[in-house]
Amino acid sequence: DEESDTDVYHEKDTWQVVRCLGCNATGFRHRNDDYENVWEDQEGVVRHSVEIDVFPRVIRNHKKLGSLHHVPSLIKRAYTQTLSAYSEKAFVLASIGLRATIEAVCNQLKLGGSSLERRIDQLYKGGYVSNGDKKLLHAIRFLGNDAAHEIKEPKESELRVALEIIEHLLNSVFILEKKARSLETVVDTYEEFVPVLASCAKAYAGEAVFSLSTLLGRQRRVVGQNLDAFESKLKTEIQSGAVAYLLLAKEEKVGGRDVQLYSIGNTDGIEVDDNLPF
């Protein structure tokens, strides 16, 4: 610490290397005690001015998103630079940065539209966000537009909510999607169905002829109500030779309905993805 000459102007500067007891982050802290700037509080105690700065600057009561390595690099840079602007209390720049982060997400997902308004709507139509989240993203668009075109500074409380919305977007679209790959989920499209089917065929060691449900076994549940539609396309691809690891066998009546039976063909070319979320 360093204290000035009291006969000239009495103040004291203190510098400290500090570590957070929560996250263990190390930083640098500067405190200035101005003993000339004094006042008396409501209880009659004489107090003096104290100013504290911490470097690197932080956003109070905020923790940056973890697992950012799952977020595409351009989006990650837009997000982290926005945090830097926010921590420096550059709220105009931070609100523009939040808007730019939405733009970067739309670019990454290759969403069309001549304006950010339409691209946010495409986020909803593409199933990336809920209708409620879509409205919140439009609120951030308004916030960013006001900052960029009218140089209007948002309140910190507004910016904090907007930041939470953006972090929810990044977490749900990129981070959780990658982390959840090992979890079993549903199959919505034929393109998702094909690797599940191939994996089951590679591991099958049952009867010589079998139904599609028998081949899928436990994985039948991930297909749900889509099985009939998938099977119709599958039979067409088997007949055309696009699927070589299955062969069409006979049809037989089961419970009053015709059921197609299959047999195993050439499985040598099947490459099984061990990270399938099915």
C-alpha positions as CSV (number, residue, x, y, z in Angstrom):
1,D,0.0,0.0,0.0
2,E,1.0,3.6,-0.5
3,E,-0.2,6.6,1.6
4,S,0.1,10.2,0.5
5,D,1.5,13.1,2.5
6,T,-1.3,14.1,4.9
7,D,-0.2,17.8,4.8
8,V,-1.0,17.9,1.0
9,Y,-3.9,15.5,0.4
10,H,-4.6,12.5,2.5
11,E,-5.4,9.3,0.5
12,K,-4.2,5.7,0.4
13,D,-3.8,3.2,-2.4
14,T,-3.8,-0.5,-1.8
15,W,-3.0,-3.2,-4.4
16,Q,-3.7,-6.9,-3.8
17,V,-3.4,-10.1,-5.7
18,V,-6.7,-11.9,-4.8
19,R,-8.4,-15.3,-5.4
20,C,-12.1,-16.0,-5.4
21,L,-13.1,-18.5,-2.7
22,G,-15.8,-19.8,-5.0
23,C,-14.3,-20.4,-8.4
24,N,-10.6,-20.0,-7.5
25,A,-10.1,-17.3,-10.2
26,T,-7.1,-15.1,-9.5
27,G,-7.3,-11.4,-10.1
28,F,-5.9,-8.0,-9.1
29,R,-7.6,-5.6,-6.7
30,H,-7.0,-1.9,-6.3
31,R,-8.5,0.1,-3.4
32,N,-8.4,3.9,-3.0
33,D,-9.3,5.4,0.4
34,D,-9.9,9.2,0.0
35,Y,-9.7,10.6,3.6
36,E,-10.4,14.1,2.4
37,N,-13.8,13.2,0.9
38,V,-15.8,12.6,4.1
39,W,-19.4,12.7,5.3
40,E,-21.5,11.7,8.3
41,D,-24.0,8.9,7.9
42,Q,-27.5,8.7,9.5
43,E,-26.0,7.1,12.6
44,G,-23.5,9.9,13.1
45,V,-20.5,7.9,12.0
46,V,-17.9,9.8,9.9
47,R,-17.1,7.9,6.7
48,H,-14.7,8.5,3.8
49,S,-14.8,7.7,0.1
50,V,-13.6,4.2,-0.9
51,E,-13.3,3.1,-4.6
52,I,-12.5,-0.5,-5.5
53,D,-11.5,-1.9,-8.9
54,V,-10.9,-5.6,-9.7
55,F,-9.0,-6.8,-12.8
56,P,-9.9,-8.6,-14.9
57,R,-13.4,-7.0,-14.6
58,V,-16.2,-9.3,-13.8
59,I,-20.0,-9.3,-14.0
60,R,-21.3,-9.5,-10.4
61,N,-23.1,-12.7,-9.5
62,H,-22.6,-14.1,-13.0
63,K,-20.8,-17.3,-14.1
64,K,-19.8,-17.7,-17.7
65,L,-21.2,-20.6,-19.6
66,G,-19.2,-23.8,-19.2
67,S,-18.3,-26.3,-22.0
68,L,-17.8,-23.4,-24.5
69,H,-15.7,-25.8,-26.6
70,H,-19.0,-27.2,-27.8
71,V,-20.0,-23.7,-29.2
72,P,-18.8,-22.8,-32.8
73,S,-15.8,-20.4,-32.6
74,L,-17.4,-17.4,-34.2
75,I,-20.4,-17.6,-31.8
76,K,-18.1,-18.1,-28.9
77,R,-16.1,-15.0,-29.7
78,A,-19.3,-12.9,-30.1
79,Y,-20.5,-14.2,-26.7
80,T,-17.1,-13.7,-24.8
81,Q,-16.6,-10.2,-26.3
82,T,-20.1,-9.3,-25.2
83,L,-19.2,-10.4,-21.7
84,S,-16.1,-8.2,-21.8
85,A,-18.2,-5.2,-22.8
86,Y,-20.8,-5.9,-20.1
87,S,-18.1,-6.3,-17.4
88,E,-16.7,-2.9,-18.4
89,K,-20.2,-1.5,-18.1
90,A,-20.2,-0.7,-21.8
91,F,-23.9,-1.4,-21.9
92,V,-24.5,0.0,-25.4
93,L,-21.9,-2.2,-26.9
94,A,-23.0,-5.2,-24.9
95,S,-26.6,-5.0,-26.1
96,I,-25.3,-4.8,-29.7
97,G,-23.1,-7.8,-29.0
98,L,-26.1,-9.8,-27.7
99,R,-27.9,-9.1,-31.0
100,A,-24.8,-10.0,-33.0
101,T,-24.7,-13.3,-31.1
102,I,-28.2,-14.2,-32.3
103,E,-27.1,-13.3,-35.9
104,A,-24.1,-15.6,-35.5
105,V,-26.3,-18.5,-34.3
106,C,-28.6,-18.0,-37.3
107,N,-25.6,-18.0,-39.6
108,Q,-24.2,-21.2,-38.1
109,L,-27.6,-22.9,-38.5
110,K,-27.8,-21.6,-42.1
111,L,-31.2,-20.0,-41.5
112,G,-32.5,-17.8,-44.3
113,G,-34.3,-14.5,-44.2
114,S,-33.7,-10.9,-45.2
115,S,-33.8,-9.6,-41.7
116,L,-33.0,-10.8,-38.2
117,E,-36.7,-10.6,-37.4
118,R,-37.4,-13.3,-40.1
119,R,-34.4,-15.4,-39.1
120,I,-35.5,-15.5,-35.4
121,D,-38.9,-16.8,-36.7
122,Q,-36.9,-19.4,-38.6
123,L,-35.3,-20.5,-35.3
124,Y,-38.8,-21.2,-34.0
125,K,-40.0,-22.9,-37.2
126,G,-36.9,-25.1,-37.3
127,G,-37.6,-26.3,-33.8
128,Y,-34.5,-24.8,-32.2
129,V,-36.4,-22.6,-29.8
130,S,-39.9,-22.5,-28.3
131,N,-42.5,-19.8,-29.2
132,G,-41.8,-18.2,-25.8
133,D,-38.1,-18.2,-26.5
134,K,-38.7,-16.7,-29.9
135,K,-40.5,-13.7,-28.3
136,L,-37.6,-13.2,-25.9
137,L,-35.1,-13.2,-28.8
138,H,-37.2,-10.5,-30.5
139,A,-36.9,-8.5,-27.3
140,I,-33.1,-8.7,-27.6
141,R,-33.4,-7.6,-31.2
142,F,-35.2,-4.5,-30.2
143,L,-32.7,-3.9,-27.5
144,G,-29.8,-4.2,-29.9
145,N,-31.5,-2.1,-32.6
146,D,-32.1,0.8,-30.1
147,A,-28.5,0.7,-29.0
148,A,-27.1,0.6,-32.6
149,H,-29.4,3.1,-34.3
150,E,-30.4,5.4,-31.4
151,I,-27.4,4.9,-29.2
152,K,-29.8,4.1,-26.4
153,E,-28.2,2.6,-23.3
154,P,-30.3,-0.2,-21.7
155,K,-30.7,-0.6,-18.0
156,E,-28.3,-3.2,-16.4
157,S,-31.4,-5.2,-15.3
158,E,-32.6,-5.4,-18.9
159,L,-29.1,-6.4,-20.1
160,R,-28.9,-9.1,-17.4
161,V,-32.1,-10.7,-18.5
162,A,-31.1,-10.5,-22.2
163,L,-27.7,-12.2,-21.3
164,E,-29.6,-15.0,-19.6
165,I,-31.7,-15.5,-22.7
166,I,-28.7,-15.7,-24.9
167,E,-26.9,-18.2,-22.6
168,H,-30.1,-20.3,-22.6
169,L,-30.1,-20.3,-26.4
170,L,-26.4,-21.3,-26.6
171,N,-26.8,-24.0,-24.0
172,S,-29.9,-25.6,-25.5
173,V,-28.8,-25.4,-29.2
174,F,-25.1,-26.3,-28.9
175,I,-23.9,-27.4,-25.5
176,L,-26.7,-29.7,-24.3
177,E,-27.1,-31.1,-27.8
178,K,-23.5,-32.3,-27.7
179,K,-23.6,-33.5,-24.1
180,A,-26.8,-35.4,-24.6
181,R,-25.4,-37.6,-27.5
182,S,-25.0,-40.5,-25.1
183,L,-28.6,-40.3,-24.0
184,E,-31.3,-42.4,-25.8
185,T,-33.8,-40.2,-27.6
186,V,-36.5,-40.6,-30.3
187,V,-36.1,-41.0,-34.0
188,D,-38.1,-38.5,-36.0
189,T,-36.7,-39.0,-39.6
190,Y,-35.8,-41.9,-41.8
191,E,-32.2,-40.5,-42.0
192,E,-32.0,-41.0,-38.2
193,F,-33.6,-44.4,-38.4
194,V,-31.1,-45.8,-40.9
195,P,-28.0,-45.9,-38.5
196,V,-30.2,-47.4,-35.7
197,L,-31.3,-50.1,-38.1
198,A,-27.8,-50.8,-39.3
199,S,-26.5,-51.1,-35.8
200,C,-29.3,-53.6,-34.9
201,A,-28.6,-55.7,-38.0
202,K,-24.9,-55.8,-37.3
203,A,-25.6,-57.1,-33.8
204,Y,-28.5,-59.5,-34.6
205,A,-28.0,-63.1,-33.8
206,G,-31.6,-64.4,-33.7
207,E,-33.9,-66.4,-36.0
208,A,-33.2,-66.7,-39.7
209,V,-36.2,-64.7,-40.7
210,F,-37.7,-62.0,-38.5
211,S,-40.0,-58.9,-38.5
212,L,-38.7,-55.4,-38.3
213,S,-39.9,-55.1,-34.7
214,T,-38.0,-58.2,-33.8
215,L,-34.8,-56.9,-35.4
216,L,-35.0,-53.6,-33.6
217,G,-35.7,-55.2,-30.3
218,R,-35.3,-52.7,-27.5
219,Q,-34.7,-50.0,-30.0
220,R,-38.2,-50.3,-31.3
221,R,-39.3,-47.8,-28.6
222,V,-37.3,-45.0,-30.1
223,V,-39.1,-45.3,-33.4
224,G,-42.6,-44.9,-32.0
225,Q,-45.4,-44.3,-34.4
226,N,-43.0,-43.8,-37.4
227,L,-42.3,-47.5,-37.9
228,D,-44.8,-48.1,-40.7
229,A,-43.6,-45.1,-42.7
230,F,-40.0,-46.0,-42.2
231,E,-40.6,-49.7,-43.2
232,S,-42.3,-48.7,-46.4
233,K,-39.3,-46.7,-47.5
234,L,-36.9,-49.4,-46.2
235,K,-38.6,-52.0,-48.5
236,T,-38.2,-49.7,-51.5
237,E,-34.5,-49.2,-50.7
238,I,-33.9,-53.0,-50.2
239,Q,-35.4,-53.7,-53.6
240,S,-33.2,-51.0,-55.2
241,G,-30.1,-52.4,-53.5
242,A,-29.5,-49.2,-51.5
243,V,-29.7,-51.4,-48.3
244,A,-27.6,-54.5,-48.8
245,Y,-27.5,-55.8,-45.2
246,L,-31.2,-56.8,-45.2
247,L,-33.1,-59.1,-47.6
248,L,-36.9,-59.3,-48.1
249,A,-38.2,-62.7,-47.1
250,K,-41.9,-63.8,-47.0
251,E,-44.9,-62.1,-45.7
252,E,-47.1,-63.8,-43.1
253,K,-50.4,-63.0,-41.3
254,V,-50.0,-61.9,-37.7
255,G,-53.0,-60.7,-35.8
256,G,-55.0,-60.3,-39.0
257,R,-52.4,-58.1,-40.7
258,D,-49.7,-58.8,-43.3
259,V,-46.2,-58.6,-41.7
260,Q,-43.1,-58.4,-43.8
261,L,-40.3,-60.7,-42.7
262,Y,-36.6,-60.1,-43.4
263,S,-33.3,-62.0,-43.3
264,I,-29.7,-60.7,-42.8
265,G,-27.7,-59.9,-46.0
266,N,-24.1,-58.6,-46.2
267,T,-23.2,-56.7,-43.1
268,D,-19.5,-56.3,-43.8
269,G,-19.9,-52.7,-45.0
270,I,-21.8,-51.6,-41.9
271,E,-19.8,-49.1,-39.7
272,V,-21.4,-48.8,-36.3
273,D,-21.3,-45.4,-34.6
274,D,-20.8,-46.0,-30.8
275,N,-22.0,-42.5,-30.0
276,L,-25.5,-42.9,-31.5
277,P,-28.0,-41.2,-29.1
278,F,-30.5,-44.0,-29.7
